[in-house]
Every structure is written in C-alpha cells, then in structure tokens.
Amino acid sequence: MSPDEAETAKRAAEKSLQQAQAHEPEVEAKLTESIRVKEQIRAHDRANAYSDWIEGIVLGRLSG
C-alpha cells in the first residue's frame, strides 16, 4: 500500500468512525424504546394469562 493509499484509508476510517459516533444517540434511543416496548408486551402477556386463569375458574364454577 502506498503512502497515499494509506492516508486515504486512514481518512475513510476516521470519517466512518465520526459517522458511527454521530448515530450513537439515535441507536441508543432506539434500543431504549425497544426494551420499553418489550417490557410492555411482557406485562400485557402476564395480564392476559391472569385474565384467562380467572376466566377458567369462573367458567369452571358456572358449568359445575
């Protein structure tokens, strides 16, 4: 690799690093939102399971 090619590669790597660092807050925000949504889904699933359990008890008593 010639010195010019090395310098060009170095500049490209620096530019790529700067772009990645500039997008870091956006990526972090998306990750945080994803975690929040995942927790909401888990809570919703727990509530549905509990509701189904209660419904099973009630229907069991009504049919018994």
C-alpha positions in Angstrom: 0.0 0.0 0.0 1.4 3.4 -1.0 1.5 6.3 1.5 -1.3 8.0 -0.5 -3.5 4.9 -0.2 -2.7 4.6 3.5 -3.7 8.2 4.0 -6.9 7.8 2.0 -7.7 4.6 4.0 -7.0 6.5 7.3 -9.3 9.4 6.4 -12.0 7.0 5.3 -11.7 5.1 8.6 -11.8 8.4 10.6 -14.9 9.5 8.7 -16.6 6.2 9.3 -15.9 6.5 13.0 -17.3 10.0 13.1 -20.4 8.9 11.4 -20.9 6.0 13.8 -20.4 8.3 16.8 -22.9 10.7 15.4 -25.5 8.0 15.1 -24.8 6.6 18.6 -27.5 8.7 20.4 -30.1 7.6 17.8 -29.2 4.0 18.2 -29.2 4.2 22.0 -32.7 5.8 21.9 -34.0 3.0 19.6 -32.6 0.4 21.9 -34.2 2.0 25.0 -37.5 2.2 23.2 -37.2 -1.4 22.1 -36.6 -2.5 25.7 -39.5 -0.4 26.9 -41.9 -2.0 24.4 -40.6 -5.5 25.2 -41.5 -4.8 28.9 -44.9 -3.6 28.0 -45.6 -6.7 25.9 -44.5 -8.9 28.8 -46.8 -7.1 31.2 -49.6 -7.4 28.7 -49.0 -11.1 28.3 -49.0 -11.6 32.1 -52.3 -9.7 32.4 -53.8 -11.8 29.7 -52.6 -15.0 31.3 -54.1 -14.0 34.7 -57.4 -13.0 33.0 -57.5 -16.3 31.2 -56.9 -18.1 34.5 -59.7 -16.2 36.2 -62.0 -16.9 33.3 -61.2 -20.6 33.5 -62.1 -20.6 37.2 -65.4 -18.7 36.6 -66.4 -20.8 33.7 -65.5 -24.0 35.7 -67.8 -22.9 38.5 -70.6 -22.0 36.2 -70.5 -25.3 34.4 -70.1 -27.3 37.6 
